[in-house]
Amino acid sequence: APQPSDVDKLIAAQIMPYIHKNDTLEIGYGGLAEEILANLHDVGPVDIYSEVVCDKMIDLIEEGVITKAKACSPGAVSTRFFKFMSVDPRVQLLPRDKMINLFEIAKQDNLVAINATLMVDLLGQACSEAQGLKPYSGVGGSFAYVYGAMRSKGGRSFMCLHSTYHDEAGERHSNVVAWLPEGSIVTIPKNYQMYIVTEYGLADIYLKTMPDRIRAMIRIAHPDYREGLKEKILTTSLVTERDFEDYELFEQTAAPAAAEA
């Protein structure tokens, strides 16, 4: 499994206070997932109900941190995983039409859905399937779990992304944009989003007004781009300068030095 980056660790730190004992987690495969799982010892026991399962979950099941894990596919697992699963009923691989079914997902109480995206705009719309107009991946289970968490009793969903990226020429750009580029795929509509997370903080935009969403989203963007995002969104009718009165755009929860690393 890929090791967590410094940014993964900062994003995970924003999410961990929202994960509680006896929750049910949906989490993917990668550095962020590894970091979240590594920090569950202080939370558990929890269940896993997800699109994928991974090796680290086996260790946590053996330790009693994870009670059971249900998914429809393994995420780059080792032979040890299959041997464990073949004899231990706490791990189950189930059909995709059950594990990526928003109505089945919504039946899971206290579901914590943790997913990643590539770009979000200031209203919370997420493009998770392409980089610009270049296809990158499919939707996977992200939409089903974001929607399912919204309908779950006690559910919470987190959409995570790095605040910036570097293009092929090495130039840095913001992944938080005033509006998605023309032609972008909207994987997750704004009204289904609950929490959006970068290494600079967590934006609670669920059921929020347009100005509330915009202010919260600017605050979790990289500091170098916040003023520019404000200036750009002020060219629309969504907000006015008055909406930013007495609002501190540069309050942040993540350590800048660690984020820059």
N, C-alpha and C positions, 0 to 999 in steps of 0.2 A: 504494500500500500504506500502511496506517496506520503511523505512526512509533512506535517503542518508547517506552513510558512509563518513568518512573523505576523503577516496580515491575517492569516487564518486564526491565529491565537487571539488577536485583538477582536476579531468578529465573534469568536466563540465566547470571549469574556463578556460581550454585550448580551448574549443569549442565555448564558447559564443561570442568572438569577430568575429566569422565567420558567425553568424546568424544575418540577417538584416530584416528590415521592409518589409513586403509583401512577405517574403519567404514562401515556403511550406515545412513543417517538416514531416519527417518520424521518429518516435521514438517508442521505445518499452515500456515494463512495468518493473518497478523496481526502485531501489534507484537512479540510474543515470538519468532515465527519470524524476523522481520526482524533482530532482535538476535542470535539464534543464528547465522544465516547470515553476518552481518557479522563475526563472530568466528572464522569457519572458516579464515581465512588462516593462522593459526598452527597449524592442525591438519592440513589436507588432505595428500594428496587423500582425498576421501570419495565415496561414491555416495549417490544419493537413491532410495529406494524408498518411495513414499508415496501417499496418497490424492490430494493436490494438488501442483501445481508452480506457481511464481510467477516474476515477472520477475527478481528478484535472482539466481535460480539461473542465468540466462543469463550474467550478468556473471561469475559464479564458474566456469562451464564454460569460457568464453573465457579465463579466467586460469589454468585447469588445477587449480583448487581442488576443483571437482566433476568427477569423471570421466564420470559418466552420470547421467541422471535418468529414472526410470520412475514414472508415475502414471496415474490414470484420469480426471483432470479438471484444468483450469487454474483457479488462484485469482485472479480479477480481473486477468488479464494484459492487456498492451498488444498492439497490432498487431505490434510488433517480435517478441514471443514467437512468434506463429504463423509469421511469416516465417522466423525462425531454425529452428523445429522442422521446417518443411517441407523444409529442405535439410540439416539436421544430424542424423545418426542417433543422436547422444548423448542426445537427448530423445525419449522415446516415450510416447504415450498408449495405454494398454492397457485391456482390458475390466475392468469393476468386479468381475466374478467371479474375476478373477486378483489384482487389487490390494487387494481387501477380502475376502480369503479367508485365514482364520487358518492353514490348513495350508500355503498358498503362502508366506505371510509367514514362517512358522517355518523355511522352507528358507534364508532369508537369514542368513548368518553375521554375527556382530557387529552385529546390528541394534540401533540406538538409537532407541527410540520416544518421542517427546515430544508429549504431549497435554495439553489443558486441561480443567478441570472447574469446576463452580460451588460445590460444597460437599462436604466430607468429614467423616466422623465419626472418633472416636478409635480405631476398629479399622481404618480405612483404606477403608471403603466410600465410593464416590464417586457422587454424584448429578450427572450432567453434562447432563441433558435437560430440567430444569425448575428454576424459581426458586420454591421452596416447592411448591405444587401447580399452579402456572401453567406450562404447557408452554413451553419456550424453543427447543429444537432436537431433532433426532434423535440417535441414537447415532453416526452417521457411521462412521468406521473405527476409532474409539478402542478398542472392545473387541477387535476382531480384532488390532490392533497391540500392545496390552498383552499379550494372550495369546500372540501370535506371538513377541514379544520374550522372553517367559518361556521359550519352547521353542527359541528360536534359540541356536545355539552361540555363546557369548560375548555373548548379548543383554542389554540393559538397557532398562528402561522408566521414564519420568518422568511423573508426573501433576502438573500445575502449576495453581496457583490463587492469587489475591490473598487475603491473610489476612482482609480485611474487605470489607464493602460498605455502602452507604448506601441506606436505603429511601426511599420517595417523600417522606417527611416530613423527610428529611435526617439521620435517626438512624443511627448506625453500629452494625453488627452483625458478629459473627465468622462467617467462612465455615468455620472449623474448629469443629465442634460435638461435644458429648458423644455424641449419637446423632442420626441423621437424623430429621427431623420425621415424624410419622405420615403415611403415604400417599406418602412420597418414592419416587422411582424409583431403584433401585440399578443404575446403569449398569455399574460395575466392582465385582465382589465383592472382599472383603478379601484372599482367598487368592491373587489374581492380581497384586496390587500389589507393586511393588518399591521405587521411590523416590517419595515425595510431597514437593513443593517449594512453598514460599512465599517471599516476600521476606525472611523471617526465618530461613530455613535449609532443610536437606534431611533428611528422615526416611527412613532405611533400614528398612523394615518387612517385607521379604521373609522368609518362613519364621520370623518372630519370634513369641514368646509374647504372650499378651494384655497382661501388664504392660509388656513391652518396647515393644509397639506404642503403647500408651496414653501412656507417658512420652515417646516420640519425637515423637508427634503434638502433644502439649501444647507441647513446646519450640518447634515451628515456628508456633504460633498467635501472634497479636498479643499482646505482653506484658500488655496491659490485661485480657485474658480468660483468662490461664493459670490463675490461682488459682481462678477461677470454674469452669473446666472440670474442674480437679482435684476441687473440692468436689462437683460434680455427678456425676462418674463414681464417686466413693467411695460414692455412694448405691446402687450396683449391687454385684453379687458378683464383678465382673470383676477388681477390684484391692482392696487394703487399704492403710491408711496405711503399713504396713511396706514396701510396694513402692516408696514414695517416700523412704525413708530414704537419706541421703547422695546424693540425686539432685538436681542443680541445674536447676530448671525455667527459669531465666532466662539460661542460657548461650545465646548467639546468634552467628551469623556475619555477619548483615547489619547495616549501619549504621542505627541508628534514625532519624536525621535524614533520610536518603535515603528510607527506607521510608515515613515519614510524608508526604513530599512527594507 
